[in-house]
Amino acid sequence: MRARSFWVTAPGIGEIRSEVLREPAEDEVLVRTLYSGVSRGTETLVFQGRVPESQYERMRCPHQGGHFGREFKYGYIAVGVVEQGDGMVGKRVFCLHPHQDRFVVKRSAVTPLIEGLDPALAVLAANMETAVNGVWDARPTPTDRVTVIGAGVVGALVAWRLGRAVNAPVELVDIQSSRSALAEPLGLAFKTPEAATPNRTLIVHASGTAAGLRRALELAGDDGRIIEMSWFGDQHVALPLGEAFHSRRLTIACSQVGAIPPSMRDSMDFAGRMDVVMGALLHHPELEVLVNSEGPFRSLPKTMQRLAEGAPEVLCHRVCYEENDPCID
């Protein structure tokens, strides 16, 4: 068997390659990919070669081929159908796998989709997993006044979930006023940074910019908590910690999807977290507003270049693998 996969061959350059695919062992499955998704923040930095050498091992994704600093295949949003594997043939599954049209993995590496979940919407699963973890790290209370800075996919999903945990509207903040169009169907209030409401008790930062994090410090009220969900890659960030940071007793804490929050490790594991994700996606078709770009797998090298160069209007880009899929090139 052969498969086609997307490889980054140099910073900002990728290509589709053919590779030999082994027959699955007894504890493995062969998956034919229906869709994959591009995680804009992390994948753009990875594609541009902006992974610090000190983070090469920590930033490896499951089933990654090759090595950072050389040639590699990367990605962690794949939805497909099992073609071989006892008891699983025909099942639609999610897997943390690079962009590839067929792949063989351990049976334990795939998560069956809940019946009724549209596989085209399941490309949000990895970002939803990050959002679920972010909310757990934030530990919201019903009385919190919440702002989320950065209306990308992760920011919007975190705000959407936080909106179900507090008694006041969650404010979604972004420099692009056009992002207000996604706030309404998600039940969120929208503000530009200069119009954002001050004196917030909980702020989640997900813009991936130093300016966004500085604005979070400005908007936080006394004893305010700031949850940092952006990954800056090799970028150094300067913050005004000499102003009111100490007098207002502000806190900045990191949220990272690679680990379950300490407060939940005794009762939750990765499989349980993915069950929460699948349930969150099942009954909420309004989340489709976050998938606003798509194209065929064959165009992924050009698509990644376009996304890396900017394309600020794109939230989640969905990659289609079926030859007769109606995706627009």
MILUM-22581 format. One record per residue (C-alpha): x, y, z; residue in three letters; residue number from 0. Coordinates in Angstrom, 3 decimals. Last residue first. Layout:
BEGIN
<<X, Y, Z>, ala, NUM>;
...
This chain:
BEGIN
<<-9.707, 24.609, -4.638>, asp, 328>;
<<-13.334, 24.509, -3.501>, ile, 327>;
<<-14.345, 21.421, -1.539>, cys, 326>;
<<-17.125, 19.459, -3.256>, pro, 325>;
<<-15.516, 16.099, -2.434>, asp, 324>;
<<-15.234, 13.795, -5.460>, asn, 323>;
<<-11.592, 12.848, -4.880>, glu, 322>;
<<-12.171, 12.550, -1.134>, glu, 321>;
<<-9.354, 14.094, 0.881>, tyr, 320>;
<<-10.707, 17.430, 2.090>, cys, 319>;
<<-8.608, 19.813, 4.219>, val, 318>;
<<-10.532, 22.095, 6.601>, arg, 317>;
<<-9.034, 25.501, 7.405>, his, 316>;
<<-10.047, 26.800, 10.839>, cys, 315>;
<<-10.218, 30.596, 11.259>, leu, 314>;
<<-9.291, 32.288, 7.989>, val, 313>;
<<-9.899, 36.048, 7.665>, glu, 312>;
<<-6.343, 36.868, 8.724>, pro, 311>;
<<-4.910, 35.305, 5.535>, ala, 310>;
<<-1.377, 36.129, 6.740>, gly, 309>;
<<1.703, 34.853, 4.923>, glu, 308>;
<<1.640, 31.595, 6.881>, ala, 307>;
<<-1.947, 30.923, 5.792>, leu, 306>;
<<-1.085, 31.448, 2.127>, arg, 305>;
<<2.014, 29.274, 2.364>, gln, 304>;
<<0.007, 26.563, 4.090>, met, 303>;
<<-2.609, 26.690, 1.331>, thr, 302>;
<<0.019, 26.379, -1.402>, lys, 301>;
<<1.400, 23.173, 0.126>, pro, 300>;
<<-2.161, 21.988, 0.980>, leu, 299>;
<<-3.486, 22.117, -2.590>, ser, 298>;
<<-3.476, 18.345, -3.172>, arg, 297>;
<<-5.395, 17.893, 0.074>, phe, 296>;
<<-8.421, 19.692, -1.317>, pro, 295>;
<<-9.687, 23.000, 0.087>, gly, 294>;
<<-11.518, 24.511, 3.013>, glu, 293>;
<<-12.035, 27.817, 4.794>, ser, 292>;
<<-14.613, 29.080, 7.279>, asn, 291>;
<<-14.605, 26.364, 9.913>, val, 290>;
<<-15.425, 28.442, 13.013>, leu, 289>;
<<-19.020, 29.005, 11.890>, val, 288>;
<<-19.442, 25.204, 12.099>, glu, 287>;
<<-19.674, 25.717, 15.865>, leu, 286>;
<<-23.397, 26.439, 15.409>, glu, 285>;
<<-23.786, 22.689, 14.824>, pro, 284>;
<<-23.756, 22.177, 18.602>, his, 283>;
<<-25.152, 18.812, 19.646>, his, 282>;
<<-22.161, 16.550, 19.001>, leu, 281>;
<<-19.200, 18.887, 19.521>, leu, 280>;
<<-19.320, 19.046, 23.324>, ala, 279>;
<<-19.889, 15.295, 23.565>, gly, 278>;
<<-16.829, 14.635, 21.440>, met, 277>;
<<-14.720, 16.956, 23.563>, val, 276>;
<<-15.846, 15.459, 26.886>, val, 275>;
<<-14.972, 11.989, 25.570>, asp, 274>;
<<-11.585, 13.413, 24.531>, met, 273>;
<<-10.988, 14.504, 28.125>, arg, 272>;
<<-11.817, 11.026, 29.353>, gly, 271>;
<<-9.283, 9.520, 26.971>, ala, 270>;
<<-6.643, 12.023, 28.095>, phe, 269>;
<<-7.155, 11.236, 31.798>, asp, 268>;
<<-9.423, 12.643, 34.504>, met, 267>;
<<-10.149, 11.951, 38.186>, ser, 266>;
<<-6.765, 12.096, 39.944>, asp, 265>;
<<-5.325, 14.480, 37.374>, arg, 264>;
<<-8.056, 17.074, 37.866>, met, 263>;
<<-6.462, 19.696, 40.158>, ser, 262>;
<<-3.110, 19.241, 38.419>, pro, 261>;
<<-4.526, 20.372, 35.039>, pro, 260>;
<<-4.282, 17.561, 32.437>, ile, 259>;
<<-1.094, 17.858, 30.399>, ala, 258>;
<<-0.166, 18.488, 26.748>, gly, 257>;
<<-3.033, 20.968, 26.351>, val, 256>;
<<-1.097, 23.861, 27.818>, gln, 255>;
<<-2.544, 26.579, 30.043>, ser, 254>;
<<-0.082, 29.069, 31.514>, cys, 253>;
<<-0.782, 31.323, 34.478>, ala, 252>;
<<-0.518, 35.098, 34.833>, ile, 251>;
<<-1.675, 36.491, 38.186>, thr, 250>;
<<-2.448, 40.085, 39.111>, leu, 249>;
<<-2.006, 41.463, 42.626>, arg, 248>;
<<-3.302, 44.956, 41.726>, arg, 247>;
<<-0.265, 46.625, 43.297>, ser, 246>;
<<2.029, 44.051, 41.722>, his, 245>;
<<1.007, 44.342, 38.060>, phe, 244>;
<<0.204, 48.048, 38.323>, ala, 243>;
<<3.318, 49.242, 36.427>, glu, 242>;
<<6.605, 47.338, 36.641>, gly, 241>;
<<5.257, 44.219, 34.970>, leu, 240>;
<<4.872, 46.058, 31.681>, pro, 239>;
<<5.453, 42.979, 29.460>, leu, 238>;
<<8.062, 42.200, 26.789>, ala, 237>;
<<7.543, 39.015, 24.754>, val, 236>;
<<10.305, 37.120, 22.968>, his, 235>;
<<9.169, 35.217, 19.843>, gln, 234>;
<<10.685, 31.770, 19.163>, asp, 233>;
<<7.358, 29.953, 19.377>, gly, 232>;
<<4.806, 32.324, 20.911>, phe, 231>;
<<2.301, 29.718, 22.082>, trp, 230>;
<<-0.894, 31.424, 23.188>, ser, 229>;
<<-3.037, 30.034, 26.004>, met, 228>;
<<-2.104, 32.465, 28.786>, glu, 227>;
<<-4.670, 32.492, 31.583>, ile, 226>;
<<-4.874, 35.882, 33.289>, ile, 225>;
<<-6.342, 36.057, 36.802>, arg, 224>;
<<-7.411, 39.370, 38.311>, gly, 223>;
<<-6.626, 40.108, 41.957>, asp, 222>;
<<-7.672, 43.732, 41.325>, asp, 221>;
<<-9.128, 44.173, 37.848>, gly, 220>;
<<-7.594, 42.957, 34.611>, ala, 219>;
<<-8.103, 45.077, 31.499>, leu, 218>;
<<-4.593, 46.564, 31.371>, glu, 217>;
<<-2.863, 43.226, 31.948>, leu, 216>;
<<-4.963, 41.663, 29.183>, ala, 215>;
<<-3.970, 44.521, 26.876>, arg, 214>;
<<-0.318, 43.577, 27.411>, arg, 213>;
<<-1.164, 40.000, 26.470>, leu, 212>;
<<-2.847, 41.133, 23.273>, gly, 211>;
<<0.034, 43.412, 22.341>, ala, 210>;
<<2.469, 40.527, 22.751>, ala, 209>;
<<0.514, 38.576, 20.165>, thr, 208>;
<<-0.681, 34.944, 20.008>, gly, 207>;
<<-4.275, 36.101, 20.402>, ser, 206>;
<<-5.301, 33.514, 22.994>, ala, 205>;
<<-5.356, 35.395, 26.308>, his, 204>;
<<-7.979, 34.294, 28.808>, val, 203>;
<<-9.043, 37.003, 31.231>, ile, 202>;
<<-10.750, 36.422, 34.573>, leu, 201>;
<<-11.683, 39.105, 37.132>, thr, 200>;
<<-12.278, 41.880, 34.619>, arg, 199>;
<<-11.930, 45.550, 35.605>, asn, 198>;
<<-12.049, 46.951, 32.087>, pro, 197>;
<<-14.596, 46.425, 29.276>, thr, 196>;
<<-13.085, 46.253, 25.777>, ala, 195>;
<<-13.526, 49.273, 23.489>, ala, 194>;
<<-9.839, 49.717, 22.626>, glu, 193>;
<<-9.376, 45.985, 22.145>, pro, 192>;
<<-12.392, 45.585, 19.807>, thr, 191>;
<<-15.474, 44.198, 21.485>, lys, 190>;
<<-17.811, 41.227, 20.980>, phe, 189>;
<<-20.433, 39.762, 23.309>, ala, 188>;
<<-20.847, 36.008, 23.037>, leu, 187>;
<<-23.766, 33.676, 22.332>, gly, 186>;
<<-21.871, 31.526, 19.824>, leu, 185>;
<<-24.103, 32.627, 16.940>, pro, 184>;
<<-23.422, 36.268, 17.947>, glu, 183>;
<<-19.634, 36.048, 18.346>, ala, 182>;
<<-18.925, 34.699, 14.845>, leu, 181>;
<<-19.970, 37.871, 13.044>, ala, 180>;
<<-18.104, 40.046, 15.553>, ser, 179>;
<<-14.941, 38.659, 13.972>, arg, 178>;
<<-15.302, 41.350, 11.300>, ser, 177>;
<<-14.069, 43.900, 13.874>, ser, 176>;
<<-10.600, 42.413, 13.539>, gln, 175>;
<<-8.530, 43.554, 16.536>, ile, 174>;
<<-10.206, 40.900, 18.674>, asp, 173>;
<<-12.032, 40.688, 21.990>, val, 172>;
<<-14.685, 38.164, 23.052>, leu, 171>;
<<-16.654, 39.277, 26.121>, glu, 170>;
<<-18.399, 36.562, 28.114>, val, 169>;
<<-21.950, 37.451, 29.079>, pro, 168>;
<<-22.678, 37.234, 32.804>, ala, 167>;
<<-23.650, 34.261, 35.000>, asn, 166>;
<<-20.556, 32.148, 34.415>, val, 165>;
<<-19.938, 28.512, 33.413>, ala, 164>;
<<-21.762, 28.181, 30.101>, arg, 163>;
<<-20.143, 31.306, 28.685>, gly, 162>;
<<-16.795, 29.792, 29.616>, leu, 161>;
<<-17.407, 27.116, 26.981>, arg, 160>;
<<-18.084, 29.642, 24.214>, trp, 159>;
<<-15.169, 31.835, 25.318>, ala, 158>;
<<-12.804, 28.867, 25.200>, val, 157>;
<<-14.141, 27.898, 21.769>, leu, 156>;
<<-13.743, 31.438, 20.422>, ala, 155>;
<<-10.199, 31.723, 21.742>, gly, 154>;
<<-9.199, 28.340, 20.331>, val, 153>;
<<-10.687, 29.077, 16.902>, val, 152>;
<<-9.343, 32.618, 16.640>, gly, 151>;
<<-11.114, 35.438, 18.394>, ala, 150>;
<<-8.137, 36.588, 20.486>, gly, 149>;
<<-8.653, 38.103, 23.922>, ile, 148>;
<<-11.205, 36.287, 26.083>, val, 147>;
<<-12.905, 38.406, 28.741>, thr, 146>;
<<-14.733, 37.127, 31.816>, val, 145>;
<<-16.373, 38.838, 34.776>, arg, 144>;
<<-16.440, 35.975, 37.275>, asp, 143>;
<<-19.486, 35.490, 39.512>, thr, 142>;
<<-20.295, 31.938, 38.391>, pro, 141>;
<<-16.705, 30.842, 39.133>, thr, 140>;
<<-14.160, 29.987, 36.454>, pro, 139>;
<<-11.367, 27.435, 37.030>, arg, 138>;
<<-9.073, 28.897, 34.332>, ala, 137>;
<<-7.063, 25.665, 34.028>, asp, 136>;
<<-10.243, 23.655, 33.461>, trp, 135>;
<<-11.388, 26.230, 30.922>, val, 134>;
<<-8.069, 25.946, 29.107>, gly, 133>;
<<-8.226, 22.150, 29.078>, asn, 132>;
<<-11.635, 22.267, 27.420>, val, 131>;
<<-10.304, 24.835, 24.941>, ala, 130>;
<<-7.274, 22.721, 24.010>, thr, 129>;
<<-9.533, 19.699, 23.501>, glu, 128>;
<<-11.859, 21.879, 21.425>, met, 127>;
<<-8.884, 22.785, 19.240>, asn, 126>;
<<-8.137, 19.087, 18.727>, ala, 125>;
<<-11.799, 18.223, 18.079>, ala, 124>;
<<-12.537, 21.026, 15.600>, leu, 123>;
<<-11.931, 18.692, 12.648>, val, 122>;
<<-14.963, 16.809, 14.033>, ala, 121>;
<<-17.244, 19.220, 12.159>, leu, 120>;
<<-16.636, 17.473, 8.804>, ala, 119>;
<<-17.042, 14.132, 10.580>, pro, 118>;
<<-20.646, 15.119, 11.460>, asp, 117>;
<<-21.401, 13.716, 14.911>, leu, 116>;
<<-24.542, 11.570, 14.827>, gly, 115>;
<<-22.966, 8.557, 16.487>, glu, 114>;
<<-20.073, 9.686, 18.669>, ile, 113>;
<<-16.840, 9.605, 16.705>, leu, 112>;
<<-14.515, 6.727, 17.491>, pro, 111>;
<<-11.224, 7.864, 19.071>, thr, 110>;
<<-8.032, 6.574, 17.453>, val, 109>;
<<-4.619, 6.024, 19.068>, ala, 108>;
<<-5.730, 2.926, 21.033>, ser, 107>;
<<-6.104, 0.962, 17.781>, arg, 106>;
<<-2.418, 1.625, 17.154>, lys, 105>;
<<-1.765, 3.498, 13.934>, val, 104>;
<<-1.722, 2.913, 10.169>, val, 103>;
<<-2.281, 5.848, 7.842>, phe, 102>;
<<-4.141, 6.906, 4.712>, arg, 101>;
<<-4.570, 10.350, 3.072>, asp, 100>;
<<-1.960, 12.115, 5.208>, gln, 99>;
<<-1.900, 15.425, 7.103>, his, 98>;
<<-0.215, 14.587, 10.428>, pro, 97>;
<<-2.025, 12.449, 13.033>, his, 96>;
<<-3.853, 13.049, 16.314>, leu, 95>;
<<-6.730, 10.745, 15.410>, cys, 94>;
<<-10.515, 11.023, 15.116>, phe, 93>;
<<-12.633, 8.066, 14.011>, val, 92>;
<<-15.442, 6.983, 11.726>, arg, 91>;
<<-16.165, 3.278, 12.021>, lys, 90>;
<<-16.406, 1.274, 8.801>, gly, 89>;
<<-14.089, -1.500, 9.956>, val, 88>;
<<-13.699, -1.367, 13.733>, met, 87>;
<<-14.310, -4.904, 14.977>, gly, 86>;
<<-11.007, -6.229, 13.680>, asp, 85>;
<<-8.969, -3.506, 11.992>, gly, 84>;
<<-8.857, -2.510, 8.335>, gln, 83>;
<<-10.661, 0.298, 6.470>, glu, 82>;
<<-11.327, 2.598, 9.443>, val, 81>;
<<-12.911, 5.895, 8.401>, val, 80>;
<<-11.286, 9.285, 8.811>, gly, 79>;
<<-10.814, 12.460, 10.807>, val, 78>;
<<-7.308, 13.897, 11.249>, ala, 77>;
<<-6.222, 16.884, 13.335>, ile, 76>;
<<-2.710, 16.597, 14.744>, tyr, 75>;
<<-0.309, 17.980, 12.159>, gly, 74>;
<<3.320, 17.551, 11.136>, tyr, 73>;
<<5.468, 15.888, 8.510>, lys, 72>;
<<9.196, 16.546, 8.699>, phe, 71>;
<<12.292, 17.690, 6.832>, glu, 70>;
<<15.222, 19.208, 8.741>, arg, 69>;
<<15.214, 21.653, 11.661>, gly, 68>;
<<12.355, 19.750, 13.227>, phe, 67>;
<<12.693, 16.025, 12.583>, his, 66>;
<<11.187, 13.406, 10.295>, gly, 65>;
<<7.728, 11.871, 10.635>, gly, 64>;
<<5.296, 12.874, 13.367>, gln, 63>;
<<3.095, 10.040, 14.607>, his, 62>;
<<2.044, 12.001, 17.719>, pro, 61>;
<<3.262, 15.621, 17.574>, cys, 60>;
<<6.800, 16.672, 18.424>, arg, 59>;
<<6.731, 19.980, 20.289>, met, 58>;
<<8.306, 18.682, 23.506>, arg, 57>;
<<11.193, 17.074, 21.603>, glu, 56>;
<<12.097, 20.098, 19.483>, tyr, 55>;
<<11.523, 22.611, 22.294>, gln, 54>;
<<15.157, 23.628, 22.963>, ser, 53>;
<<15.637, 24.007, 19.210>, glu, 52>;
<<13.047, 26.782, 19.212>, pro, 51>;
<<10.162, 26.005, 16.814>, val, 50>;
<<9.936, 28.852, 14.313>, arg, 49>;
<<10.494, 26.887, 11.118>, gly, 48>;
<<7.743, 28.733, 9.229>, gln, 47>;
<<5.625, 25.577, 9.046>, phe, 46>;
<<5.932, 25.139, 12.822>, val, 45>;
<<4.797, 28.715, 13.464>, leu, 44>;
<<1.856, 28.271, 11.081>, thr, 43>;
<<1.019, 24.895, 12.619>, glu, 42>;
<<0.851, 26.303, 16.144>, thr, 41>;
<<-1.436, 29.252, 15.478>, gly, 40>;
<<-3.590, 28.069, 12.584>, arg, 39>;
<<-4.409, 24.501, 13.611>, ser, 38>;
<<-4.959, 23.139, 10.109>, val, 37>;
<<-7.656, 20.486, 9.887>, gly, 36>;
<<-7.876, 17.038, 8.381>, ser, 35>;
<<-10.746, 15.447, 6.536>, tyr, 34>;
<<-11.839, 12.088, 5.142>, leu, 33>;
<<-8.684, 10.133, 5.903>, thr, 32>;
<<-8.596, 6.407, 5.230>, arg, 31>;
<<-7.565, 4.655, 8.444>, val, 30>;
<<-5.769, 1.321, 8.761>, leu, 29>;
<<-6.015, -0.041, 12.287>, val, 28>;
<<-3.538, -1.597, 14.702>, glu, 27>;
<<-3.517, -4.188, 17.490>, asp, 26>;
<<-3.396, -7.162, 15.126>, glu, 25>;
<<-0.757, -5.526, 12.912>, ala, 24>;
<<-1.646, -3.124, 10.099>, pro, 23>;
<<0.024, -3.643, 6.691>, glu, 22>;
<<2.813, -1.115, 6.133>, arg, 21>;
<<2.359, 2.072, 4.134>, leu, 20>;
<<4.981, 3.006, 1.553>, val, 19>;
<<5.304, 6.732, 0.944>, glu, 18>;
<<4.178, 9.291, -1.609>, ser, 17>;
<<4.991, 12.927, -0.975>, arg, 16>;
<<2.964, 16.153, -1.035>, ile, 15>;
<<5.146, 19.246, -0.667>, glu, 14>;
<<5.984, 22.013, 1.766>, gly, 13>;
<<7.913, 25.297, 1.911>, ile, 12>;
<<7.722, 28.047, 4.570>, gly, 11>;
<<10.844, 26.893, 6.417>, pro, 10>;
<<12.203, 23.915, 4.455>, ala, 9>;
<<10.843, 20.503, 3.374>, thr, 8>;
<<7.597, 20.535, 5.356>, val, 7>;
<<5.955, 17.251, 4.379>, trp, 6>;
<<2.331, 16.502, 3.502>, phe, 5>;
<<1.477, 12.823, 3.097>, ser, 4>;
<<0.322, 10.513, 0.324>, arg, 3>;
<<-0.058, 6.819, 1.088>, ala, 2>;
<<1.028, 3.570, -0.559>, arg, 1>;
<<0.000, 0.000, 0.000>, met, 0>;
